[in-house]
Amino acid sequence: MVGIIVVFPKAEDARNIRNILVRNGYQVSAVCTSGAQVLTVTDRLADGIVVCGYKLTDMMYTQLKEYLPAGFDMLLIASEHALSQFPDGEIIRLSLPLKVHDIKDTLDMMTENILRRRKKAKLKPKVRSEEEKKLIQEAKELLMSRSNMSEEEAHRYMQKCSMDSGTNLTETAEMIFTLLKY
């Protein structure tokens, strides 16, 4: 689930937007009135969507966008006049008066983008440190000397043990050392 932070200078406006979102099945992580509050909440979340007005109690939306950690997208909700004064291609915008289906469709699209980014990040192979590579290599060598395996057989054995036990290859190498070193 993607966390949503709602921030408007008037607490009542923020609560009204939150209520609309919750009624439509969205998880609202926080309701804020200032950019500083938003930044505090973002420290607890890996990614998400910030739904905001153009002017907050302590900063403009452009400043908030600069301070947001990577992984957070912004949905700006403001009057047509305000939106025309602040053109910005990176921020998705909706004009007032707000239609529920517009905000729902927009948030659905933004949520899909975040979920797609998460999936892409998981698909990237983890880069091992030199120390981890050395540990894996030494575990393979230990298997090769103690069990008469080729390097390929030792590697496959370690991969299978890793998958069967639900650990990564480095942890499996550590287990092999623990079991075979003595």
N, C-alpha and C positions, 0 to 999 in steps of 0.2 A: 504494500500500500504506500502511496506517495503522500507525504505530509504536506499540509497546506497551512500557511501562516497568513492570517488576514490582518491588515494594518491600515487604519484610517485615523485621522486626527480626532474625530468624534467617536467615542466609545460606542455610542448607540448605532452609528452607521456600521461599525465593524461587527457588532453583534448581529445586526440584521443580515449582513452578507453571510456571516457564519451560519445563521439559522437557515438561510436559503441553501447553502452548500450541504449542511448536515441532512436536511430534508431530502436532498437529492443523492444521498449515499456517499458523500465525500467525508474523509477524515480530516478534521481541522485540528492541527496540533496546537495552535495558539491564536489568541486575539490580542492585538497590540495597538497602541496609539502613537508609538514613536519608533524611529529607526533603530535606536539603541536597544529597545526591547526585542526587536526582530533579530538583531545580531546576537543577542544572548541566546535566543531560541535556536538559531542556526548552529550554534556550537554543539547542540545535542543531536542534530540530525545530519545525515550524510548528504542528503539532497532534498529537493522539494520545490514547491511553488509559493511565491509571495504574491498575494493579491492585495493591491494597494491603490490609494489615491495618489495624486501627483504631488501634494504638499502634506508632509507629516508635521508633527509638533516640533521636531528638532532638525529636520533636513528635508530636502527635495527628493523625489523618487530617483533622480539621476545619481545623487550621492549614495543613496542606499544601494543602487545597482552596482556601483563601484566597489562597495564594501562587502557585498554578498560573496560568500565562498563559492568556489567552482561547484557546479552541480545544481545550483538554484536558478530557476527561471522566474521571470516576473510577468504578472498580468496587471497592467495599469488600467484602472477604471476612472474615467473623468468625463467632464462635459466635452462636447465636440469642440468648443472654443479653446479649452485648456489643451486638448490633444493636438490641435493645430499649431499651438505655440511651442510645443515640445516634440518635434519630430525625432524619432529614434528608431532605427531599423531592428535593433536587437530585442526590443521589448514588445510583447504582444499587447494590444490595446483594445478596449471596449469602451464605447461611448455611452453616456447616460442619455435618456432613461434606459435602464438595464432590463433586458428581457431574459427571463430565467433560462430559456432554451439556448440563448446565445452564450451565456456564461457556462452552461453545462457542456455544450459542444466544444467550446474553447478549452475548458479544463480537461475534457476527455482527450483532446488532441495533445495538450501539454503533458498529461499523465503518460500517454503512450510514448511520447518522445523520451521521457525520463526512464520509463521501463526499458525502452530499447537501448538507451545508454548503459543502464545497469547490466543488461544481458551482454552487450558488447564488451564491457569491462571484465565480466566473468570469463569470457572466451579468450582473453589475452593470456598467453602462458606466463606463469610467474618466472621471473628471472632469478636464478639461483646465485648466491654469493660464491666467491671463490672457495670460501671455507666449506660451504655445503657441497660444492662439486668435489672437493678433496675428500670429504667424509664419505660420499657415495662411492667414489673411486676406490677408497681403501676398503670399504665393506665388500665391494665386488672382488677385490684382490684376495680378501680373507676367504670369501666363498670359493674362489677359484683354487686356492691352495688347500683348503680343508676338505672340499667336496669334489675335487677334480672336475670343475665346470669350466667351460670356455667363458670368455668375457660376455658374450651374447647370452649364454644360458644363465649366468649369474645376474645379468641385468633383467632378464625376463622373470627370473625367480623373485627378485626384489620388487619388480612391478606387480607381480601377482600377489605377493605378501602385502604389499601396500594397499592394493585394491580390496583384498579380503579383510584386512584389519581396519580399513577406513582411515588410514594415516597417509601422510605424504611420504615421498621417497626418502627424504632426509631423516624423518622419524624412524622409518623402517631400517635405514642404515644404522642408526643408533641402537635399535633393538638387536640387530645382527651382531654388532660389537659386544653388546652386553651378554648375549648368549654364547658366542663362539670365541671370544677373546681368551677365556680361561680354560 
